Amino acid sequence: MGTNPGPYAFDPHLITWAVVAGCLAVVLVGHRRLQNSSDRPIPWTGRQKRIFAGALAVAVLAFTWPMADLAAHWSLTALVTQRVLLLLVVAPMLLLGLPYDVIQWMTRPPAVDSVLVRLNRPPVAIVTVTAIVIGSMTPLMVRAQSTSPLARGLLAVAILIAGLILWIPVLGRIPGILRLKPVVRFGYLVFQAVVPAFLSFIFIFSRHPLYGEFARSHAAIGFGPLNDQQIAGFVSKLSMLFVLLTVGAVVLARAPVSEEEFGSDDPLVWADVERQFERADRHGPPIEANAEPAEGPSTGRDGSGHGQGVTESPDVDRPEP
């Protein structure tokens, strides 16, 4: 490769392919082992497999030639598009496509479970996603991703985590964490569509380019740095508004209209009860009848949480929009 390759010089991005292949292998082997060791094996449906494969395909598209090269050195629009794909496409598809037993295993550690419970609160999720998205676009972080493959990879992981945080209150699929009610979900999606993307207004209305790393954008996409920056702002703002408000409208359209339908909208499954028991055990044993109460607060084993019946079959998955 020459000392100053052009924007479309081919790069095989072998590290990206290796990471994707490694993730696929871990999920396949992990699911197989969990099925073999479980008394209640949870199937990985054909639909979930297709969604998971789609998530990996979009990730490959975003982090191989030519988009990865353009995003790293040539075009802010390419970088924003790459981040949008992670946030709005790869993250929700992973959440919907991963085997449920793998999600159970990944979220079982007490520290992980405790963090996820807190992040399921809309204000916490909005602030966290905003901080990660805005922080990743500061001039220092953009310069780091442009000069260091390691920084580029770490920032991609951070954006993927932000995407998971964004979608967990909407899609569920985390044991013991039920989805928000439809009206709350819609309001939450409206805030997520507006707040994290406010940086797009700076891109659109700024009178000068903010990132020197993309000074050569004209050679890559035919637009100067300022126009490239303005296009990036429109891509960010319009994609967030369109995707999140569309999902919010679908959530409202499918909202239950009677009390009886609320239970079927988000049924309690055995994994939820099991996770509640684990949380209760971490807070101390339940108080037995006629026993002296322990000092300080204690948590009982009331794993129902909703007053709904427990679906004993582990095959029942959380409903997906």
N, C-alpha and C positions, 0 to 999 in steps of 0.2 A: 504494500500500500504506500502511496506517495506521502510526501511530507505535508501536503495540504489537499487532501481528498475533497472532491465535490460533495454536495449535499446528498446525492443519490449513489455514491460509491457503495458497492455491496459489502455488507458485513453479515456473516452467518449467525452472529449472536449465540454462540454455542452455550454460553453460561445460562442464558434464558431458557433454552431448550432443556438443559440439564436440570434446572430448577423445576420446570413444569413436569418433566418426567419423574423427578424425585417425589414431588407432591402427589402425583397420580399413584406411584408405587406405594407410598405411605398409606394413602386412603384405601387402596385395594387390599393390601396386606392387613391393615388395621381392622377393616370391616370383616374380613374373613376370620381373623382370630377372635374378634368379639362375638361373632356368630357361633363359632365352634365352642366357645367357653361359656355361653349364656344359656340359662334355662328358659329364657324368653327371647329367642332370636328375633330381631327386627329386620324384615326384608328391606332391601334397597330396590325400590320400584324402577321399572323401565323409564318412567317419566323423570324421576329424579336423576337417573344416570344420564339421560339426554341433556338435562339442564346443567349438570356438572360438567359434561363434555363441552357444552356451549360456553361455560365460564372459562374453561381452560383455553378454548379456541380464541375468545376475545382477548384474553391475557396475552396469548402469543402474538396476536395482531398488534396489540399496543406496545409490546416490548421487543419486537424484532424489526428488521429492515422493512420499509424505510422509516416508519413512524418513530421508532426509538432513536434513530440517528437525527432526524429532524427535531425531535423534542429536546434532545440533549444539547444541540449546538446551533440550530438554524432558525427555528420558528417558535415564537411564544404560542401561536395558535395550535401548533402540533403538541406542545407541552400541555396546554389546557385540555385539548381533546383527549390526550392520554390519561390525564387525571380524571376527566369526566367519565371515561369508559370504566376506570377502576371503581369510581364512587357509585355510579348509577347503573352499571351493567354487571361487572364481575362480582362485586360484593353481594347484591341480592341473589344472583344466580348461584353463588357458592352456598349461601344460606339456605336456599331452597333445594339445592341439588346434593349436598353432602349426605351420606347415610346418617340416619338419626342416632344409631348407636355410636358412631364416631363423634357426633356432636355431644352426646351424653358424656363420653369419656373425656373429651377435651375440656368440657366445662365443669367437670366434677371437682377438681382441686378447690379447696375452700377459698383461697385467695381469688381465683378466677370467678367463682360463683358470686362472691361478695361484690366484686367490681361490676359484674354484669347486672346484679340487682340494682345497684345505684345508677348505672348508665341507662336503665330502662325508664328512669324518670325523665319526662320530656325536657324540662329546663336543663338538666345535667347533660343530656344527649346533645341538645342544640349548642350549648356552650362548648362542649368537647369537640364536636365536629367542626364548629367555626374556628376554634383555636388551631386545630390541626391543619385545616384547609388554608387558612390565612397564613399561618406560620410557615407552611411549606412553600409559599409564594413570595416570601420576603427576599430582597436582593441577595442576602447572604446565602439562603438555601438554594436559590436558583443558580447562583455561582458555584455552589458546592456540587449540585447535581450535574452541572455542565463540565466540571473538571475531574470528578471522582466517580468511577463506576460503583464503588461501595456506597457513597452517599446517595447516588441515584437509586440503588436497590433499597436502602433503608427508608428513603422518602416514599418509594412505591409501597413498601409494607405499611408505612404510617397512613397513607391515603386509603389503602385497602382496609385497615383497621377502622378508620373513620367511616368508611362505607358500611361496614358491619354494624358499627354503633348507630348509624343513621337508620338502618333497616330493621334492626331487631325489634324495636317497639311496634313496627308495622307488620312484620311477617311472623314474628314469634319463632317457634322451633327450638327455643332454649328451655330445657326442663325446669319446671317450677317458676317460669316467667311467662305469664299470659299476655297476650296482646292487649293494647289499649282498646277502649270502646271506640266504635266507628267515628263518632263525632269528634272525640279527642284525637284520634288518628288523623283525621282530616286537618284539624287545626295545627297539629304537630307538623304535618307535611307542608302546610302553608308557611310556617315559620322556617322550616329547613330549606324551603325553596327561595326564601328571601334573605335570611340573615347571613348564611355562609357565603352567598354569592355577591355580597355588597362590594367586594373588591372589583367586580366587573365594571362598576360605575367609574372607578378610578382608571381602569384600562381604557374605557370608552372616551372619557372626557379629559384625560391628561393631554397636555400640550407638547409633551416631549416623551421619548421612549424611556422606560424605567429600567430596562435591562440591557447592558452593553453586550451580553453574551449573544444576543440575536441581531446584532448590527448587520449581519450579512443575509438577512431574511429575503431580500430581493432575489438573490441567486437561487433560493430554494422554492419560493412560492410566488414570485413575481410582484410582491408588495414590499414597500419599505418598512423599516422597524415600527414607525408610528401606526401605519395602517394595519400591520400585522398585530400590533397590540390592541387596536380597536376591534378587529375581527375576533381576537381571543376573548375580549370582553363580551361581545354578543354571543359567542359560542357558549361561554360559561353561563351567562344569565338565562338565555333562552332554553338551553338544555335542562337546567335545573327547574325552571318554571314549568316547562312542558311535561317532563317526566314525572315530577313529584305531584303536580296538580292533577295530572291525568290519573295517577294511582289514587290520589285522594278522592277524585270523583267516582272511581270504580268502588272504592271502599264505601262511600256513602250510598251508591246505587245498590250495593249488596247488603246494606245494613239491615239487621232484623227489625221487624215492625211490631212484634209482640213479645211479651215476656217469655213465652214458651220458646221462641226462636233464639233468645239470647244464649241459652244453654248449648244448643246445637252449633252455634257460631264458633264457640271456643271450648270444646269439651275437655274435661279433666281426664287425663290418662294416667296410667300407673307410674310412668316416669316422673310426673309432677309430684305425686304423693311420696314417692321414694326420695326425691330431692328435698321435699319439706321435712321428711324424717331426718335426713342427713344434716340439714340446717338446725333442727331442734337438738340433735345430739351434740352439735358443736357449741350450743349455748348451755349445755348441761342437761342432766337427766330430768325427766318429768317428775313432778311431785306425786308420790303415791298417796292413796287414800289413807287417812289417819296418821300420816307421817308429819314430823316436825317440818315446817317450811324452812327452806334454806335461806340464808341471808342474801339479799339482793334479788333482782328480777330473775325469773326462770321462764323457760319456754316449754310449753307442752307439746305433745305429738299430734296436734290437730292439723293434719295434712290436707284437709278438704279444701279450705280456702275459699270455696264458692257456694257451698250449700247445694252442689250438684252431685249427681251420682258419679262414681268412679268407673271408668271404662277399663276393665281388667285387661283387655287385649293390648299388648304393646304394639300391635300393628297399627293401631289408630294413631294417625299423625295429626299434627296441627293443621287446621284448614289453611290453605294458601290462596291469597288473592289472585 
